[in-house]
Amino acid sequence: MATAEKMLVLAEHPISDASPLELQAKADALYDDLLRALTTDKPPAAALRRRLRTAPLLSDACAAGA
């Protein structure tokens, strides 16, 4: 059995100046991409692969949300 890796998905920027509707749209897109990646045997789409990071490779500042 394969071991699961902790993965983080990076949201598209900008975030800090996005309106609530823009943030909701970004969250919806992330959710759709993740659901598709988790429920199919197909590799993630290129757009999602660019946003995936294994948790140990992130800097402390990035992991803290800086």
FENLINTA-V112933 format. One record per helix or strand of 3 or more residues. SS is the DSSP state (H for helix, E for strand). FROM is the first residue (numbers start at 0). TO is the last residue. If there is no record, write none. Layout:
{{SS | FROM | TO} {SS | FROM | TO}}
//
This chain:
{{E | 6 | 8} {H | 19 | 38} {H | 45 | 50} {E | 51 | 53} {H | 54 | 56} {H | 59 | 62}}
//
